[in-house]
């Protein structure tokens, strides 16, 4: 059967596995919106829904998806509205005295600014990007600390902390996934 034809190479398995992991994570985050709508506050529900929208928009930009030219204005408008909702939720957490929620939301806003800078500042500015990456990873470390704090609250039996711990864990994994997209991890190699 030597003359039967050449075997076509397939995409590497890690790429498929990364895509499956990523979209499973995104589905779980979308499910969090329903969980917060059922068990959380209005602020938490709006906050989570807005973050899901922002996450999917980041996926489009960092995942190599093509948007039709006509949709760019709609995407920018949607991003602006979701960004306003996230900022409103952060302020609301602060005004309500929810210190952990406020600190967590503030760190996430910092991560989004860092990601936006990564996408918008020309790559030739290597020193800037090295600093941006260092700041982003410091923010991720802070966010991991918040995740740990919520899981400690769960272990201490604090009512309702499990949803915040679960949510914070998923979001941390999701944004690290977005960072991996930015650096080209999980994209097919030519």
C-alpha positions as CSV (number, residue, x, y, z in Angstrom):
1,X,0.0,0.0,0.0
2,X,3.0,2.3,-0.3
3,X,1.5,4.0,-3.4
4,X,-1.9,4.6,-1.8
5,X,-1.1,8.3,-1.1
6,X,0.5,10.5,1.4
7,X,-0.9,10.8,4.9
8,X,-2.0,14.3,5.7
9,X,-0.6,15.6,9.0
10,X,-3.3,16.5,11.5
11,X,-3.2,19.4,14.0
12,X,-1.3,18.5,17.2
13,X,-3.5,17.1,20.0
14,X,-2.4,19.8,22.5
15,X,-4.1,22.5,20.4
16,X,-7.4,20.6,20.4
17,X,-7.1,19.9,24.1
18,X,-6.4,23.6,24.8
19,X,-9.5,24.6,22.8
20,X,-11.7,22.1,24.6
21,X,-10.4,23.2,28.0
22,X,-10.9,26.9,27.1
23,X,-14.4,26.6,25.8
24,X,-15.4,24.3,28.7
25,X,-14.1,27.0,31.1
26,X,-16.1,29.7,29.2
27,X,-19.3,27.5,29.4
28,X,-18.8,27.2,33.2
29,X,-18.4,30.9,33.5
30,X,-21.6,31.5,31.6
31,X,-23.2,29.2,34.0
32,X,-22.0,31.4,36.8
33,X,-24.2,34.1,35.6
34,X,-27.2,31.9,36.3
35,X,-25.8,30.9,39.7
36,X,-25.4,34.6,40.7
37,X,-28.8,35.4,39.3
38,X,-30.2,32.7,41.6
39,X,-28.1,33.1,44.7
40,X,-26.1,36.3,44.5
41,X,-26.9,40.0,44.6
42,X,-27.9,42.1,41.6
43,X,-24.4,43.7,41.6
44,X,-22.7,40.3,41.4
45,X,-25.0,39.2,38.6
46,X,-24.4,42.3,36.5
47,X,-20.7,42.1,37.3
48,X,-20.4,38.4,36.3
49,X,-22.5,38.8,33.1
50,X,-20.4,41.9,32.0
51,X,-17.2,39.9,32.6
52,X,-18.4,37.0,30.4
53,X,-19.1,39.5,27.6
54,X,-15.6,41.1,28.1
55,X,-14.0,37.6,28.1
56,X,-15.7,36.6,24.9
57,X,-14.6,39.9,23.3
58,X,-11.0,39.2,24.4
59,X,-11.2,35.7,23.0
60,X,-12.2,37.2,19.6
61,X,-9.2,39.5,19.7
62,X,-6.6,37.2,21.0
63,X,-7.9,33.9,19.5
64,X,-7.4,34.9,15.9
65,X,-11.1,35.2,15.1
66,X,-12.1,37.4,12.2
67,X,-15.0,39.9,12.7
68,X,-16.8,41.4,9.7
69,X,-15.9,45.0,9.2
70,X,-19.5,46.1,9.9
71,X,-19.4,44.6,13.3
72,X,-16.5,46.5,14.8
73,X,-18.6,49.4,16.0
74,X,-21.1,47.0,17.7
75,X,-18.2,45.2,19.4
76,X,-16.7,48.4,20.6
77,X,-20.1,49.6,21.9
78,X,-20.6,46.2,23.7
79,X,-17.1,46.4,25.2
80,X,-17.8,49.9,26.4
81,X,-21.1,49.0,28.0
82,X,-19.6,45.8,29.6
83,X,-16.7,47.9,30.9
84,X,-19.0,50.4,32.4
85,X,-20.9,47.6,34.2
86,X,-17.7,46.2,35.6
87,X,-16.5,49.6,36.8
88,X,-20.0,50.2,38.4
89,X,-19.9,46.9,40.2
90,X,-16.4,47.6,41.5
91,X,-17.6,51.0,42.9
92,X,-20.7,49.4,44.3
93,X,-18.6,46.8,46.2
94,X,-16.5,49.6,47.6
95,X,-19.5,51.7,48.7
96,X,-21.1,48.6,50.3
97,X,-18.0,48.0,52.3
98,X,-17.3,44.6,50.7
99,X,-13.5,44.9,51.0
100,X,-12.5,41.6,49.5
101,X,-14.9,42.0,46.5
102,X,-13.7,45.6,46.0
103,X,-10.0,44.6,46.1
104,X,-10.6,41.6,43.8
105,X,-12.6,43.7,41.3
106,X,-9.9,46.5,41.3
107,X,-7.2,43.9,40.6
108,X,-9.3,42.5,37.7
109,X,-9.7,46.0,36.3
110,X,-5.9,46.3,36.4
111,X,-5.5,43.0,34.5
112,X,-7.9,44.2,31.8
113,X,-5.9,47.4,31.4
114,X,-2.7,45.3,31.2
115,X,-4.3,43.1,28.5
116,X,-5.5,46.1,26.5
117,X,-2.0,47.6,26.6
118,X,-0.6,44.3,25.4
119,X,-2.9,44.3,22.4
120,X,-2.7,48.0,21.6
121,X,0.9,49.0,22.2
122,X,3.3,48.1,19.3
123,X,5.4,45.0,19.9
124,X,8.6,46.9,19.2
125,X,8.3,48.5,22.7
126,X,9.9,45.5,24.3
127,X,10.8,47.3,27.6
128,X,7.2,48.4,28.0
129,X,5.8,44.9,27.3
130,X,8.3,43.4,29.8
131,X,7.0,45.7,32.5
132,X,3.4,45.1,31.5
133,X,3.9,41.4,31.8
134,X,5.5,41.7,35.2
135,X,2.6,43.9,36.5
136,X,0.1,41.5,35.1
137,X,1.7,38.5,36.8
138,X,1.8,40.5,40.1
139,X,-1.9,41.2,39.7
140,X,-2.5,37.5,39.0
141,X,-0.7,36.6,42.2
142,X,-2.9,39.0,44.1
143,X,-5.9,37.4,42.5
144,X,-4.7,34.0,43.5
145,X,-4.5,35.3,47.1
146,X,-8.1,36.5,46.9
147,X,-9.1,33.0,45.6
148,X,-7.3,31.5,48.6
149,X,-9.0,33.9,51.0
150,X,-12.4,32.8,49.7
151,X,-11.6,29.1,49.9
152,X,-10.4,29.7,53.5
153,X,-13.8,31.3,54.2
154,X,-15.5,28.2,52.7
155,X,-13.4,26.0,55.0
156,X,-14.4,28.2,58.0
157,X,-18.0,27.6,57.1
158,X,-18.9,31.1,56.0
159,X,-22.3,31.1,54.4
160,X,-22.2,31.9,50.6
161,X,-18.4,32.0,50.3
162,X,-18.4,28.9,48.1
163,X,-19.9,30.7,45.2
164,X,-17.3,33.5,45.4
165,X,-14.5,31.0,45.8
166,X,-15.7,28.9,42.8
167,X,-16.2,32.0,40.7
168,X,-12.8,33.5,41.5
169,X,-11.1,30.3,40.7
170,X,-12.8,30.0,37.3
171,X,-12.0,33.6,36.4
172,X,-8.4,33.3,37.3
173,X,-8.1,30.2,35.1
174,X,-10.0,32.0,32.3
175,X,-7.7,35.0,32.2
176,X,-4.6,33.0,32.4
177,X,-6.0,31.2,29.4
178,X,-6.5,34.6,27.6
179,X,-2.8,35.4,28.5
180,X,-1.9,32.1,26.9
181,X,-3.8,33.2,23.8
182,X,-1.9,36.5,23.7
183,X,1.4,34.6,23.7
184,X,0.2,32.1,21.0
185,X,-0.1,29.0,23.2
186,X,-2.7,26.7,21.8
187,X,-2.6,28.1,18.3
188,X,-1.8,25.6,15.5
189,X,1.9,25.7,14.4
190,X,2.6,25.8,10.7
